[in-house]
Amino acid sequence: MAKQTQLNQPSQGRKPTHRLYRVLGDGDQAVWTPIGAAWPNKDGMGFSISCDAIPLQGRLMMRVITARTDGGQK
């Protein structure tokens, strides 16, 4: 059981590869709120996800973290 717990937690010192957002609305009117991050599991079969909040409305979007060039997330 301890081994499975280790796979579900991000390794210390590793940066997340994905950011988790709550999205309300559509298109240009959508509001993206960052609520967590994700790391791929060592076996490549899934992700470990750390959430700061669990939304009750809207949808979840997980996006690869990229350098911002225009000052915001698209």
N, C-alpha and C positions, 0 to 999 in steps of 0.2 A: 504494500500500500504506500509506503514512503517513496518508492521510486516514481509512482504515478503522480504524487504530489509534487515532486521535483520537476517533472515535465510540465506541469500546469503553471509553474511560476517562472516569470522572466529571470534570466540569469543576471546577477548583479553586474553592473558595469556595461551591459549591452544596451544600446539605444533601441527604442522601438522602431519597427520598419513601417508601421501603419498607424494612422490616427483614426479614432472612432468619433463620429459626429452624430448629433441629433439634427434632423433636417425638418423644418416646418415650411410648408408652401412649395411652390414649383417655380422653375425658371429663374428669371432675374429677381423675383420677389421672395425667393427661398431664403430662410435664415438658417445658417449653419452654426451650431454650437458644439465646440469640442467637449467631449465627455469622457475620453479615455484613449488608450493606446493598445497596440497588439504586436506580438512577437511571433515569428514562426516557430513551431516545435522542431526539435532536433531531427525527428523522423520525417519531417516535411509533409505530414498528413493533416496538419491543422495549425491553429494559432492559440496562444495564451493571450487572454484579453483582460486588461485591467480597466475597470469602469469607475469613474468618480461619481457618476449619476446613472440612474436607470430611468429613461423617459417613459411617461405614460401616454404620450401622444406624439405624432410625427412618425418619422421612419429613421432607422439606423443606416448610416453609410460608413463603410470602412474604406479609406483611401491610402495609397502609398504616400509616405512622407517625401516631399520634394522641396527643393529650395524655392523660396518665394521670390519672384522677380517683379511682381506688380503690387506687392504689399498685402495680398489677400488670397484666400483659397477660392478656387473656382469650382 
